[in-house]
Amino acid sequence: MTFCVDNEMNAEFPFDIDETIKSVCEAVLKEEKCPYEVQINVVLTDNEGIRELNREFRNIDRETDVLSFPGLEFETPGEFIVGEEQEADCFDPDTKELILGDIMISVDKVYSQAEEYGHSTKREFAFLIAHSMLHLCGYDHMEEQDAELMEQKQKMILDELGIQRD
């Protein structure tokens, strides 16, 4: 797995950002039985930066905590089937890794939501990575049963890693 972190805010956290991203991403990929080595890009921005992206890509003019930009379309969540017509666009020609997608996180929201929910910034950050990774694996939460499934998977992954609410 290759991941690139663009810390636009030069944000500092009381934990190792790279290690947290790596461990959460690996746990999600293991749970989803991803058969490929993958590339993931993570951008840490502020509320204004994520609001701009939310407005541009989703036509929603407000900040949010995390945005996910999948590199692969899934017919069924967690089924990593790449058709021949998608193959050229889905794999890095140099590394042969699946370009899973991009994760955008508002650092402002990490801090405010950690305080609001009464848990650590590491827990909030890890939750947002897990949540976004599930989106990159084809999951969504538009329907109640889909939301419940995502919540169960997020909790299980974070529990496995020992990253729980304080």
Stockholm file with secondary structure:
# STOCKHOLM 1.0

chainA/1-166         MTFCVDNEMNAEFPFDIDETIKSVCEAVLKEEKCPYEVQINVVLTDNEGIRELNREFRNIDRETDVLSFPGLEFETPGEFIVGEEQEADCFDPDTKELILGDIMISVDKVYSQAEEYGHSTKREFAFLIAHSMLHLCGYDHMEEQDAELMEQKQKMILDELGIQRD
#=GR chainA/1-166 SS CEEEEEETTCCCCSSCHHHHHHHHHHHHHHHTTCCSCEEEEEEEECHHHHHHHHHHHHCCCSCCSEEEEESSCCSSTTCCCCCHHHHHHHBCTTTCCEEEEEEEEEHHHHHHHHHHHTSCHHHHHHHHHHHHHHHHTTCCCSSHHHHHHHHHHHHHHHHHTTCCCC
#=GC SS_cons         CEEEEEETTCCCCSSCHHHHHHHHHHHHHHHTTCCSCEEEEEEEECHHHHHHHHHHHHCCCSCCSEEEEESSCCSSTTCCCCCHHHHHHHBCTTTCCEEEEEEEEEHHHHHHHHHHHTSCHHHHHHHHHHHHHHHHTTCCCSSHHHHHHHHHHHHHHHHHTTCCCC
//
